[in-house]
Amino acid sequence: MKRTSLLLVVAVVLFGGYHLHDRLGGDPAGRGRRPDSGAAPRAATPVPHRSGGSPTTAAASAVICGTVTDMSTGAPLGAVTVSARALDDTGPPTSTTTDTSGRFSLSGVSTARHLIVYRIDAHVPFFQEQLAAIDGCWADAVLDPGFQVNVLVTAATPDGPRPLAGAHVTLVKGVSPSVPDPHIPPPEMRALVAMTDGEGRAQLLGAARGMYELRVTASGYASSVDRVMVLPRGTLAATLDRAAAVSGLVRDGEGRALADAYVVIAAADERLQNLAGRYREPVVRTDRGGAFRFDDVPAGPHLLLAIAPGGLAHQQALDVDAGASARVVLEVPAAATLRGRVVDVDGHPLAGAQISISARSYRAFGVVGRPELSALLRRGAVTGADGSFVLDDIATGIPIQVRARHAGLAQWERTITPGAVPASGINIVLGAPMTPPERS
């Protein structure tokens, strides 16, 4: 069986959920034996995980080494590539290869905080937390062979589903954020990959029980991304629709085209929202004529969010048929003004209270993790001496999350719809924060 390379990547937090076991042999003084000394690495002993802190002694760079073995047989795993990179390092990783005894040694490794990722074909990927790299052979790992996952991919046709050959199938452990997180290994480091045969079937080796993302792509078809539970002897299924296209125009309330506006597409089904890879391009910008276009859109109900350059937004639902082309006009309405007053429980005005509209109001579109979008959508104000505030340039018709805070008082948070608020505004009462009861 062809063996792919094992990958060792350095990041900050442990990506849990894998059925693998590790042996960490600590050497706080940095005197661990190296493979080039001619002696075998000393036996490793378990080291409990500690939150925060750092080893007692750590040089500017370190040499780390270890041995990789198979859990079921105890045999060493040779000819495996091992790479290491610090969280804040964007350059190429430091790499080496295990020898026939499964041993490896990496020199010049940063002493920054690490997440070590072990990866080899037909074995469950393993993510091991280590606070810092110390000289020594502490990086031993025992890899679990895991089990095989069968996937059946079909194409939707008027006569019913038919097997789809040549589809790319990717099974990713855990859930990937719609915006890359440096604390989470990228999907390619957590993925099992295969291609369907003439009967639309694919086999993926090295899986463990747990939640995965199943991603299936094929030329001419919309991508399929779903969360699935993987169990031994089970078969996963995915049906791909012919790719659809969504295009349209973004205009202001007076019918004028809005250039450089952002348009975001998202699934109307909350279960599918913020799944990375569902859309080829989830965010586009309008051209000089206010036009935009999304390709390779899956069939079904979707949500569109248009954000004008000034931050005004408009949300609209849209149903898309498989293989069809849908066209829509998104009209960003005139801005609204939200007024209000903040008082304490006795009705006294509170000056200096902070009022904000969070980008979380648009969390269905994944804008919280997109700084360029969340900055446009945020609004804020501070109450005056009479406790009053005014928030301008508020989008109408979209429920928004309003938050009020004042030092020493409990936070107030509500979802409201501008345009449905009385002209007199909203009245916010901030009470004392709850305190836990004293233990007797």
N, C-alpha and C positions, 0 to 999 in steps of 0.2 A: 504494500500500500504506500502510495506516495505520501511523504511526510512534509508538511509545511513547517515553516520556521517558528520557533518559540520567541516571543517578544517580551522583553522586560522594560517597562516604561515607568518613569519616575514622576509622581504627582503628589497631592497632599493627603487625600482621604481614602479610606478603604472602601472599595466597591464590593459590598457584601453579597451574599446569597449563593456563592459557588460552593460545590461540594468537594473542596480540595483541602488538603492538610499541609501545614508548613512546619519546618523545624528551624527555629532561629537560634543560632548559637551566639551569645553575646560575648564581647571582649571589650569592656568599657575602657581599658587602658590602651586599646589600639595595638595589641601585641599578637593578633590572630595570625596563624600560620598561613602562608600563601602557597598556592600550588607550585610555584617555581622553586620552592625550597627543596623539592624532591620528596617531601613527605605528604601523605594523604591528609586531607582536612580532618581536624579533630571532630569528635562527635559533638553534635549540636544539642543543646538543651533548651526546653521551652522558655520563652521570655514573655511574661504577661504584658498586655497592651497598657500603655499609660497615656492619658489624655494630656497633651501639652508637654512642655519641658523639652530638654535635649540631653544627649549623652554627656557624661562627665568630661570626656576628652574627645575632641574632634578637630582634625587638621583642616586646612583650607581645601584639601582634596584627599581622597581616600582610594584604597584598592579594596574592592569587595570580591569575594569568591564564594563558591558553593558547589553543591552537587544536586542534579535533578534526577529523580528516579520515578519509576512507575509504581503506583500504589498497589495494583493487583499482583504484580510479579516481583517487585523490589528491584527490578533490573534498571541499570542506569540508562538515561536517555541521551544518546550522543548525537552529533551533527545537528545541534539545535542552536539557532541564533539567539543571543541574549543582548538586549540593548537597555541602556539606562539614560534618563534625562531628568533634570530637575524641573520642578513646576514652573519656575519663572524663566526657563531657558527655552528660547524659540528656535535654536539651532539644531543641527542634526544630533541624534543620540550617540552615545559611546556604545560600541558594539563589539562582540566577540562570539565565539562558537564553542559549545561544549565538546570535549574530547570523547573518546570511546568509553571512558569511565564516567561520563556525565558531568565532569567538572568544568568549571569556567572561572575566569578571572577578568575583572574589569578594573583598569587603572585610570587615574585622573578623574574619578567620579566626584561631583560636587557633594559637599556635606550638608546641603539644604535638605529640607523635609521631603520625604519620598512616599510614593506609592509604587510598589513593585508589581508588575504585571507579568505573569508567566503564561506562555501560550504555545501550544503545539497541537498539530492535527490529531483528531480522535481522542483528545483529552479535554476535560472541562477547563476553560480559562480560569486562572487563579489570580486574585488581587490581594496582595499582602501589605499591610501597613507597616511602615518603618519610619521613625521620627527623623533619623539622619543616617547617612552612610558612615560606618566606622570601618577602619582597616580590619580585615579578618574574614574568615569563612563562615559567616553567619547566615548567608543567603541560600541555605538548602531549601528544597521544596519537593514535596511528594505529590504527583499529579494523578488525579482520578481519571480512568479511561472513559467514564461516562457511558451514555447509551446512544443509539441511533434514533433520529427523528425522521419520519417519512412525511413528505409534503406532496399533495396533489394540487396542481394548478390547472385551471380550466379557463376558457374564454367564453364570455357570454355571447350567444348568437340568437337570432329569432327562433331557431329550432331547438334551443336549449344549450346548456354548456357543453363544450367539447374540449378535449385535452389540448394544452398549449405547450408546444415544444420550444426549447431555447429561451425560456424565461429565467431570469436571474433571481434566485431565492436567497434571502439573507435573514438569519435568525439572530437577533441581538439581545443579549442578556440584560434584563432591567429595562428601564424606560429612558429614552434619550430626550433631553430638553430641546425645544424648538430652536433655542439659541445656545451655541456651544458654551460649556461650563469648564473652565480650566481645572476644576477640582474633580471632574469625572472623566475617566478615560474615553477617548473618542469612540464612536460606534465600531469603527474598523478594528479596534483592539478587543472588542467584546463579541465579535460576530462569527458565526458559522455560515459558510457560503457554499452554494452549489448551483447547478443549472439543470433544468428539467430535461428529461429524455423525450423520445417520440411519443410516449404515453402521458406526458405531462407530469411525470414523477421525479422527485429529487430526494436524495438521502443525505442527511447531515449527521456527521459523527462528532461525539464529544459533548453532548448536552447533559445538563443536570435538571432535576425537577425545579420548577419555578416559573415566574412570569417572564415573558419575552416579548419583543416586538418582531412580528413577522412582516418582512418587506418583500414585495414581489414586483419586478419591473419587466417589461417586454416592449420591444419596438412597436409603435402604433397603438399602444394601450396605456390607459391611465394607471399610475402606480397604485398598488394596494398596500396599505399599512394598517396593521391592527395589533392589539394587545392579545396575547394568547397564553394559556397555561400549558406548559410542556410536561408530559408524563411519559414514562416508559411504555412502549408498545402502542402508542397512540399515533394517529395520522392527522396532520393539519391540512386544511384546505383553503384555497383562495381562488376567487373568480374575478377575472379582470374584464373591465368594460373597455370598449373602444374609447380612445381619448377624445374629450370634448374641448371646446375653446370658449372662453368668456372674454368679450371685449365690450368697450363702451366709451362713454365720455363723462367727464366730471365738470360740472358747471356750478356757478354760484346762484344765489336766489334770484338774480336778474337775468339768468340765462347766458352769462358770459363764461367762456371756457377758462378753466383753471389749469395753468401750466405748472409743472413740478409738484403737483399734489401726489401724496402717497395713496396707493390703493392696496388694501390687505384683504386676502381671501382666507376663509376659515370654514371648517365643517360646522354645520348647524347642530350636529349630534355632539353633545358635550363629551361623550366617551372618546371621540376621535379628535377633539381639539388639542392643539399643541403637540401633536405627534410629528416629529421631524421626518421629512421625506414624503409626506402625503402629497405635497404640491412641489412641482419642480421649482417654481419661484413664488413663494407666498406673498412677497411684497414687490410691487412695481411702482414706477413713477410715470405720471402723465407727460406727454410730449407738449410741444408749443400749442397744439390745438386742443389740449385737454383729453387726448385719447389714451387708452390703455388696453392691454391684452394679456390674458393668462392662457397658456397652452397646457396640454396634458392634464386637464381637470377631470377628476373622477365624476361619474354620474351621481346624482342625489342632491339633497338640499345643502345650500351653502350660505354663508354670510359674507357680505362685502362691506368694508369700512373705508370711506374716503376721508382723507385728512388734508385740508387745505394748507397752504404754506403758513398761514397765520395760526393754525392749530384748531380751527373749527372742523367738526367732524360730522359725517352722516353715515348711518348704518342702514343696510338694506338686505333683505332675504332674496334668494334666487334659487330656483330649481333647475337643474341641468340634466338633460337626457343624454344617454350614452352615445358618443360619436357625433353629437349635435354641436351647433354653434349658437351660443346665446349672446344677445346684445342688450345692454342696459345703460340707462342714463342715471348717474348719481348726482343729485342736486343738493349741494351743501346749503342749508337754509341760513337766513340772517342770524347774527349772534343774539343771544339772550343775555340778560343780566340777572344774576342771583343776588338778592339782598337778604339780610338777616340780622339778628341780634343775639348776643350770647350773655346769659345771666347765670348767677349761682342759684342754689335751691331756695334762697330767700328772695329772689327776684332782683338782686343787686347787679348792675351791669359789670361785666368783666372786661377790663381793658387789657390789651396785649395778648388776647387769645389768638392762636394760630388756626386759620381756616384753610383747608386744602382740598383739592380734587385730585384723587389719585389716578394714575394710569391703570390701576387695577380695575377700573370701570370697564376697561376694554380687554380684560384678561383672556377672553375667548380668542382673541387675535394674536396672543403671545407678545403684546407690545411692551410688557413689563421688562422683558429682557433685551429690548431693542432701544438703546439710549436715544437714538435719533427720533424715534416715535414718541417715547414716553415724555421726552422734554417738550415736545410740541403740545401734548395733551394735558400736562400738569397746569394747574392754576392755584394761586395762593393769595391770601390777604391776612391782615392783622387787624383786630378790632380796635376801634378808637375808645376814647374816654367814656362814651355812652354805651359801649359794648356792640356797636353796629359795625357791619362790614359790607363791602360790595365786591362781587366777583364779576368781571366783564368777560366778553368773548366766550360765552358758554354755549355749547351746541344744544339745540332744542330737539326734543323728541327722543333722546338717548338717555336711558337711566345712567346716572353717574353716582359715584361713591364720594360723599362729602364727609370730611373728618374735622373735628374741632378738638383742640388741645390747649390746656392751660396748666402751668406749673402747680403741682400739688393736688390736682383734681383728676377725676376719672375721665378718660377719653370718650368722646361722643362720636358715633359713626352711623350714618344712615345712607340708604340708596334712595335718591329722589329723581324725578323726571322734570327738568326745566320746562317751563311752559304750563305745567300743571300746578305750579306754586302760586299762591295768592300774591297780588301786587305788593302787599305789605311785607312779604318775605317770610322767612322761616324763623322760628324762635327756638334757640338751643339752650338747654339747661344742663349745666355741668355740676355734678354732685361730687362729694368726697369719695375718693377711691375706697373700695372694699378692703378690709384688712382681715387676714386669717385669724380665727379664734386662737386664743392662747391655750397651749397644752397644759393640762393639770399635772 
